[in-house]
Amino acid sequence: MASQWNIPCSVSSGIRGWPLSGAAPRKYRKTSLRRILVSETDIQRPLDGVRVLELGQIIAGTYGGQMLTDLGAEVIKVEAPVGDLGRLPSVAPYKHLSGLFLTFNRNKKSIVIDLKTKDGLAVFYDLVKTADIVVDNFRPGVLAKLKVDYDDLKVINPRIIQCSVTGFGLEGEYKDLPALDIIIQSISGMLSITGEKNGPPARVGIPISDLGGGIFSAQGILAALYEREKTGVGRRLEVSMFDAMLSLSSYVGTLWLTNGELAEPMGTAHEYTVPWEAFETKDGYLVIATRQDKFWVKFCEAINRPDLGVDERFATNQGRVTHRDILVPMLEKILAARSAAEWLTDMRKFDVPAAPVNNMEQVFSEPPVAEREMIVEYNHPEVGRVRVPGNPVKLDGVTETLSAPAPMLGEHTDALLQSLLNKSDDDIAALRKSGAVA
């Protein structure tokens, strides 16, 4: 089980395969162990005492770990000497660091181990003895080559849980194909249903394939932890990003599989509900969504057109879908006459489902952001204050947020070797000299 001590961090990330030994090393920053709770009170979290060794990189291999840290787990990034690819400053750059890395590695620690060396592999095996979970997003076969596959690790620690996030699975025709987010969005059909009707395909604005892999990995890990409480042994689990996107296709996939209905892109409109889309107002866009007929009647009252609510063509949702080409232009003309804020006031007065189309500046000014503490910040030793989206899972009795900076590369190598493996200064110096750690 893991220690309940967390270490302040500062920057880390990831790639789908262990970097080449010949790549140039990066600079390291040492730190000592200390607590990183935002206050001195000792609040218990569900995953206190759980230790994760994160070989994962970039997003798919790190987002699940980020979620687990918010639930109390200790996540140790095990990085090659060149570091996680997510550290590359060209990826969402902030000053001279990667905004991506600063986001997905909050609260984590970083230890640099060269798994391609005999001594480095021995150090990793010793860490596995102290851990509960190992996570990676390498291509199939990499773990076996590095001798850190589940078959290797379960001999060292029968309770270990190993989770791999892959592109298309560990086996099969596509297992060796590159699996970047847009590749998975494309091949999974997501691009074909996103964007304007009759327009070119459009990418979802967030890396949904990567994030989906991370979310489902956390779900699988939690299930394996619960199972282990009953069986006393760990297990291997794997999440394919392709599978994750197929699962997220939900009823769109069902209607094709069951009824042969091929979904098409519709912009912000809905296949089965009208009105359900973004309308242009005098100064911006406003989304209206009248799923139920009662909301349609309220909407007609809000726009001062009660006659539309009783018009037999539009009285039911099916009628509105049938007469979409007549109704929507009428609504576009009405809503274009006033500002989005004016319409939103009226919509909320009449309890009509409506929302502004916010940009990032606007969304983080909405009241629920402050009410639900959805902005977390930390002070990074190189770039200063960093503010990131918070943890959506709110636990009764947990009123504080864990927030330590994403770790610098190798920031906690010495501290972890000392605290977890009882290594002396001389031991660590020898390991560094051999190139096993950094």
C-alpha positions in Angstrom: 0.0 0.0 0.0 1.1 3.6 -0.5 2.3 6.2 1.9 -0.1 8.9 2.8 2.7 11.4 2.2 2.5 13.4 -0.9 5.3 15.5 -2.5 5.0 18.8 -4.2 5.4 18.4 -7.9 6.1 20.5 -10.9 6.0 19.0 -14.5 5.5 15.6 -16.2 3.9 13.9 -19.2 3.9 10.9 -21.6 4.3 9.0 -24.9 3.2 5.7 -26.3 6.5 3.8 -25.9 9.7 4.1 -23.9 12.1 6.9 -25.3 15.4 5.9 -26.9 18.3 5.8 -24.5 20.3 8.0 -26.8 18.0 11.0 -26.4 19.2 14.0 -24.6 18.5 14.1 -20.9 16.6 17.0 -19.3 17.4 19.0 -16.2 16.2 17.7 -12.8 15.0 19.4 -9.7 15.3 17.6 -6.3 12.8 18.1 -3.5 12.2 16.6 -0.1 9.0 14.8 1.1 6.3 16.9 2.6 2.6 17.1 2.7 0.7 18.9 0.0 -2.7 19.4 1.5 -3.9 22.9 1.0 -4.3 23.2 4.7 -2.9 21.4 7.8 -6.2 19.5 8.6 -6.1 15.8 8.0 -9.0 15.0 5.7 -9.6 11.4 4.8 -10.1 10.5 1.1 -11.3 7.3 -0.4 -8.0 6.3 -2.0 -5.7 7.4 0.8 -3.0 4.8 1.1 -3.2 3.7 -2.6 0.0 4.0 -4.6 0.1 4.2 -8.4 3.2 3.9 -10.5 2.4 5.8 -13.7 4.4 4.8 -16.8 1.7 6.5 -18.8 2.3 9.7 -20.7 0.7 12.7 -22.4 -3.1 12.5 -21.8 -4.5 8.9 -22.2 -1.9 7.5 -19.9 -2.1 10.4 -17.3 -5.7 11.6 -17.0 -6.9 8.5 -15.1 -4.0 9.0 -12.6 -4.9 12.7 -12.3 -8.5 11.6 -11.3 -7.1 9.2 -8.8 -5.0 11.8 -7.1 -8.0 13.9 -6.4 -9.5 10.9 -4.7 -6.4 10.6 -2.5 -4.1 8.2 -4.3 -0.4 8.8 -4.4 0.7 8.8 -8.1 4.4 8.4 -8.9 5.4 9.2 -12.5 8.1 6.8 -13.5 9.8 8.6 -16.4 12.6 7.8 -18.7 15.7 10.1 -18.7 14.2 12.2 -21.5 10.9 12.6 -19.7 7.3 12.4 -20.8 6.4 13.7 -24.3 3.7 15.7 -22.6 6.5 17.9 -21.2 7.3 19.2 -24.7 6.7 23.0 -24.5 5.2 23.1 -28.0 2.2 21.3 -26.7 -0.3 24.0 -25.3 2.7 26.2 -24.4 2.6 28.3 -21.3 5.7 30.4 -20.9 8.5 27.8 -21.5 6.5 24.8 -20.3 3.7 22.6 -21.5 0.2 23.6 -20.4 -0.9 20.1 -21.1 1.6 18.7 -18.7 0.8 21.3 -16.1 -2.8 20.2 -16.3 -2.7 16.4 -16.2 0.1 15.9 -13.6 -1.0 18.0 -10.7 -0.3 16.3 -7.3 2.0 13.7 -8.9 5.6 12.9 -8.1 8.4 12.2 -10.6 11.1 9.7 -10.4 13.5 9.1 -13.3 14.4 5.4 -14.0 16.0 3.9 -17.0 14.2 0.6 -17.3 16.6 -0.5 -20.0 19.4 -0.8 -17.5 19.7 -3.8 -15.1 19.9 -1.6 -12.0 17.0 0.6 -13.2 14.8 -2.4 -13.7 15.7 -3.7 -10.2 14.7 -0.3 -8.7 11.4 -0.4 -10.5 10.7 -4.0 -9.3 11.4 -2.8 -5.7 8.9 0.0 -6.2 6.3 -2.5 -7.5 6.6 -4.3 -4.2 5.3 -1.1 -2.5 2.6 -0.3 -5.0 -1.0 -1.1 -5.8 -1.3 -0.1 -9.4 0.9 0.3 -12.5 -0.5 2.3 -15.5 0.9 2.6 -19.0 -0.2 3.7 -22.5 2.6 2.0 -24.4 2.1 0.2 -27.7 1.5 -3.5 -27.4 4.7 -5.4 -26.8 6.7 -2.6 -25.1 6.0 -3.8 -21.6 7.1 -7.3 -22.4 10.4 -6.0 -24.0 11.0 -3.9 -20.9 10.2 -6.9 -18.7 7.5 -5.0 -16.8 4.4 -6.8 -18.2 1.8 -8.2 -15.8 3.3 -11.7 -16.0 6.6 -10.2 -14.7 5.1 -8.0 -12.0 2.6 -10.4 -10.5 5.5 -12.6 -9.5 7.0 -9.7 -7.6 3.7 -8.5 -6.1 0.6 -10.8 -6.5 -1.6 -7.9 -5.4 -0.5 -5.6 -8.2 -3.1 -4.2 -10.6 -1.8 -3.4 -14.1 -3.8 -1.2 -16.4 -2.8 -0.5 -20.0 -4.5 2.2 -22.2 -4.0 1.2 -25.8 -5.2 2.5 -29.2 -6.9 -0.6 -30.5 -6.2 -3.3 -28.0 -3.3 -5.6 -27.1 -4.1 -8.0 -29.9 -5.8 -7.9 -33.3 -5.2 -6.5 -36.7 -4.9 -2.8 -35.7 -2.9 -3.3 -32.4 0.3 -1.7 -33.8 -1.3 1.3 -35.5 -0.5 4.8 -34.1 -3.4 6.0 -32.0 -3.4 9.8 -31.7 -6.6 11.4 -30.5 -7.8 12.7 -33.9 -7.0 9.2 -35.5 -9.3 7.6 -32.9 -12.0 10.3 -33.4 -11.9 9.7 -37.1 -11.9 5.9 -37.2 -14.5 5.6 -34.5 -17.0 7.7 -36.5 -16.9 10.7 -34.3 -15.7 13.0 -37.1 -18.5 11.8 -39.3 -21.3 13.1 -37.0 -19.6 16.3 -35.8 -19.8 19.6 -37.7 -22.3 21.3 -39.9 -24.7 19.4 -42.2 -23.2 18.9 -45.7 -19.9 20.4 -44.3 -16.4 18.9 -43.8 -15.8 16.7 -40.8 -15.0 18.5 -37.5 -12.9 17.5 -34.6 -14.4 17.6 -31.1 -12.8 20.6 -29.4 -11.3 18.6 -26.6 -9.1 15.4 -27.0 -12.2 13.2 -26.2 -10.5 10.0 -27.3 -7.5 10.5 -25.0 -9.8 11.7 -22.2 -12.1 8.7 -22.7 -9.2 6.3 -22.4 -8.2 8.0 -19.1 -11.6 8.0 -17.6 -12.4 4.4 -18.4 -8.9 3.4 -17.1 -9.8 5.0 -13.8 -13.1 3.2 -13.7 -11.4 -0.2 -14.4 -8.8 0.4 -11.7 -11.4 1.2 -9.1 -13.3 -2.0 -10.0 -10.0 -4.0 -9.7 -9.2 -2.4 -6.3 -12.7 -3.4 -5.0 -12.3 -6.9 -6.4 -8.9 -7.2 -4.7 -10.4 -6.5 -1.4 -12.4 -9.8 -1.8 -9.8 -12.0 -3.6 -6.5 -10.6 -2.2 -4.9 -10.7 -5.7 -4.6 -8.2 -8.5 -5.3 -8.5 -12.1 -4.5 -7.2 -15.6 -6.9 -4.8 -17.3 -6.8 -2.9 -20.5 -8.8 -0.1 -22.1 -8.8 0.6 -25.8 -9.4 4.2 -26.9 -11.2 2.9 -29.9 -13.5 0.8 -27.6 -14.0 3.8 -25.4 -15.2 5.9 -28.3 -17.5 3.1 -29.5 -19.0 3.0 -26.0 -19.5 6.8 -26.0 -21.3 6.6 -29.4 -24.2 5.4 -27.2 -27.6 5.5 -28.9 -26.1 6.6 -32.2 -24.3 3.3 -32.4 -27.3 1.4 -31.2 -29.6 2.8 -33.9 -27.1 1.9 -36.6 -26.5 -1.6 -35.3 -30.2 -2.3 -34.6 -32.1 -0.2 -37.2 -29.5 0.7 -39.9 -29.9 4.4 -39.2 -26.7 6.2 -40.3 -26.2 9.4 -38.3 -25.1 12.5 -40.1 -23.6 15.8 -38.7 -26.2 18.4 -37.8 -24.2 21.2 -36.3 -25.8 22.0 -33.0 -29.2 20.7 -34.1 -30.8 17.4 -32.9 -32.1 14.6 -35.1 -35.1 14.0 -32.9 -35.9 17.2 -31.1 -36.9 20.7 -32.4 -35.9 23.3 -31.3 -32.6 22.0 -30.0 -29.8 24.1 -31.3 -27.8 27.3 -31.2 -29.6 30.4 -32.5 -27.9 33.6 -33.5 -29.0 36.6 -31.5 -28.2 40.3 -31.9 -24.8 39.9 -30.3 -24.0 36.2 -30.1 -25.5 32.7 -29.9 -28.1 31.2 -27.5 -28.9 27.5 -27.2 -32.5 26.5 -26.9 -33.5 22.9 -26.0 -37.2 22.1 -25.7 -37.1 18.3 -25.2 -40.6 18.1 -23.8 -43.7 19.8 -25.3 -44.3 21.7 -22.0 -41.0 23.5 -22.6 -42.1 24.3 -26.1 -45.2 26.0 -24.8 -43.1 28.0 -22.2 -40.7 28.9 -25.0 -43.5 30.3 -27.1 -44.6 32.4 -24.1 -41.1 33.7 -23.6 -40.7 34.9 -27.2 -44.3 36.4 -27.0 -45.6 34.0 -29.7 -48.1 31.9 -27.8 -49.8 31.2 -31.1 -46.9 29.0 -32.2 -47.5 26.9 -29.1 -51.0 25.9 -30.3 -50.3 25.8 -34.0 -51.2 22.2 -34.9 -48.0 21.9 -37.0 -45.8 22.5 -34.0 -47.9 21.4 -31.1 -45.9 18.1 -30.7 -42.2 17.5 -31.0 -42.9 15.1 -33.9 -44.7 17.8 -35.7 -41.9 20.2 -35.1 -39.4 17.7 -36.4 -41.5 17.1 -39.5 -41.9 20.9 -40.1 -38.3 21.8 -39.1 -37.6 23.6 -42.3 -40.6 25.9 -41.7 -40.2 26.4 -38.0 -36.5 27.0 -37.5 -36.3 29.9 -40.0 -39.2 31.6 -38.1 -37.4 31.2 -34.8 -34.1 32.4 -36.2 -35.8 35.7 -37.3 -37.4 36.2 -33.9 -34.3 35.5 -31.9 -32.1 37.7 -34.0 -34.0 40.8 -32.9 -32.6 40.9 -29.3 -29.3 40.2 -27.4 -28.4 36.8 -26.0 -28.5 38.2 -22.5 -32.0 39.7 -22.9 -33.3 36.4 -24.3 -31.6 34.4 -21.6 -33.3 36.5 -18.9 -36.7 35.7 -20.4 -35.9 32.0 -20.9 -35.0 31.6 -17.3 -38.0 33.6 -16.2 -40.2 31.0 -18.1 -38.1 28.0 -17.1 -37.1 27.3 -20.6 -33.9 25.2 -21.0 -31.4 27.7 -22.5 -27.8 28.7 -22.2 -25.3 31.1 -23.8 -22.6 29.8 -26.0 -19.7 30.6 -23.7 -16.1 30.9 -24.5 -13.5 29.9 -21.9 -13.4 33.4 -20.4 -17.1 33.4 -19.9 -17.5 29.8 -18.7 -15.1 30.3 -15.8 -17.1 33.4 -14.7 -20.3 31.4 -14.3 -21.5 31.1 -10.7 -21.2 27.3 -10.3 -17.5 27.5 -11.0 -16.9 29.3 -7.7 -19.7 27.6 -5.9 -18.3 24.2 -6.6 -14.6 25.1 -6.4 -14.0 24.2 -10.0 -10.8 26.2 -10.3 -7.7 24.7 -8.6 -4.4 26.6 -8.5 -0.9 25.9 -7.4 2.4 27.8 -7.5 4.9 26.3 -9.9 8.6 26.9 -9.1 9.4 28.0 -12.7 6.2 29.6 -14.1 4.4 30.8 -10.9 0.7 30.6 -10.4 -1.1 27.9 -12.5 -4.9 27.7 -12.5 -6.5 24.5 -13.8 -10.0 23.0 -14.0 -10.9 21.3 -10.7 -12.3 17.9 -9.6 -15.9 17.3 -10.5 -16.3 14.5 -7.9 -17.5 16.1 -4.7 -17.3 14.0 -1.6 -19.3 14.6 1.5 -17.0 15.8 4.3 -14.1 16.6 2.0 -13.9 20.3 1.8 -10.4 20.8 0.7 -8.7 20.3 -2.6 -5.3 18.6 -3.1 -3.3 20.9 -5.3 0.5 20.6 -5.7 2.4 21.6 -8.8 3.1 19.1 -11.6 6.5 17.7 -10.9 9.8 18.7 -12.5 11.5 15.8 -14.2 13.1 13.6 -11.5 12.1 16.0 -8.8 11.4 13.3 -6.3 13.9 10.6 -7.3 16.1 10.9 -4.2 13.2 11.4 -1.8 11.3 8.3 -3.1 14.4 6.1 -3.1 15.1 7.1 0.5 11.5 6.9 1.9 10.2 3.8 0.0 13.3 1.8 -0.7 15.5 2.9 2.2 18.4 3.8 -0.1 21.3 5.6 1.4 23.0 8.6 -0.2 25.8 6.3 -1.3 23.3 3.9 -2.8 21.6 6.7 -4.7 24.9 8.1 -5.9 25.9 4.6 -7.3 22.6 4.3 -9.1 23.0 7.7 -10.6 26.6 6.9 -11.7 25.4 3.7 -13.4 22.6 5.6 -15.2 19.8 3.6 -13.5 18.2 6.7 -12.1 18.4 10.5 -12.5 
